[in-house]
Amino acid sequence: HPKSATFRTMDLVGLDTFVHVADTVYHGCPEDEARETFRPPELLLAMLEKKLLGEKSGAGFYRRVKDAEGKKSIETL
């Protein structure tokens, strides 16, 4: 099974990319009964406004940090 779950995968891909794909599906399927599933939640839109795009901006749902000894870890925001 994959090491990264949904939110970590979104951080790796980019939250902006995720929202773009979700918007494309939402607007491309006006008659689909599951259409609302693809409307991005307000939390994601707020994160985009704050430029929290994931790995490409340095932070999203997670952030990579180094401690005083230089050991890397992933911090949950």
C-alpha positions as CSV (number, residue, x, y, z in Angstrom):
1,H,0.0,0.0,0.0
2,P,1.2,3.6,-0.6
3,K,3.1,5.4,2.1
4,S,1.3,8.7,1.5
5,A,-2.5,9.0,2.1
6,T,-4.8,11.5,0.5
7,F,-3.6,14.8,2.1
8,R,0.1,14.0,1.6
9,T,-0.5,13.0,-2.0
10,M,-2.3,16.4,-2.5
11,D,0.7,18.1,-1.1
12,L,3.1,16.2,-3.4
13,V,0.9,16.9,-6.5
14,G,0.1,20.5,-5.5
15,L,-3.1,21.8,-4.0
16,D,-3.5,24.2,-6.9
17,T,-3.3,21.2,-9.3
18,F,-5.8,19.3,-7.3
19,V,-8.3,22.2,-7.2
20,H,-7.8,22.7,-11.0
21,V,-8.6,19.1,-11.7
22,A,-11.6,19.1,-9.4
23,D,-12.9,22.3,-11.0
24,T,-12.5,20.9,-14.5
25,V,-14.4,17.8,-13.6
26,Y,-17.1,19.8,-11.7
27,H,-17.7,22.2,-14.7
28,G,-17.4,19.4,-17.3
29,C,-20.1,17.2,-15.8
30,P,-23.1,19.5,-15.3
31,E,-25.6,16.6,-15.4
32,D,-23.7,14.1,-13.2
33,E,-25.5,13.3,-10.0
34,A,-22.2,13.1,-8.1
35,R,-21.1,16.6,-9.4
36,E,-21.0,18.3,-6.0
37,T,-18.4,15.8,-4.9
38,F,-15.9,17.7,-7.0
39,R,-16.6,21.2,-5.6
40,P,-13.4,22.1,-3.8
41,P,-14.0,22.7,0.0
42,E,-13.5,26.2,1.4
43,L,-10.5,25.0,3.4
44,L,-8.6,24.2,0.1
45,L,-9.6,27.5,-1.4
46,A,-8.4,29.4,1.7
47,M,-5.1,27.5,1.5
48,L,-4.7,28.6,-2.1
49,E,-5.3,32.2,-1.2
50,K,-2.5,31.9,1.4
51,K,-0.2,30.3,-1.2
52,L,-0.1,27.0,0.8
53,L,0.3,24.8,-2.3
54,G,2.2,21.9,-0.8
55,E,5.7,20.8,-1.6
56,K,6.1,23.4,-4.4
57,S,5.6,26.3,-2.0
58,G,7.2,24.7,1.1
59,A,4.0,24.1,3.0
60,G,0.4,22.7,2.5
61,F,-1.1,20.2,4.9
62,Y,2.5,19.2,5.8
63,R,5.9,21.0,5.9
64,R,9.4,19.5,5.8
65,V,11.6,20.8,8.6
66,K,15.1,20.1,10.0
67,D,15.9,20.0,13.7
68,A,19.0,21.5,15.3
69,E,21.1,18.4,14.3
70,G,19.8,18.6,10.7
71,K,17.5,15.6,11.0
72,K,14.5,16.0,8.5
73,S,10.9,15.4,9.5
74,I,7.5,16.2,8.2
75,E,5.4,18.5,10.3
76,T,1.6,18.5,10.2
77,L,0.1,22.0,9.9
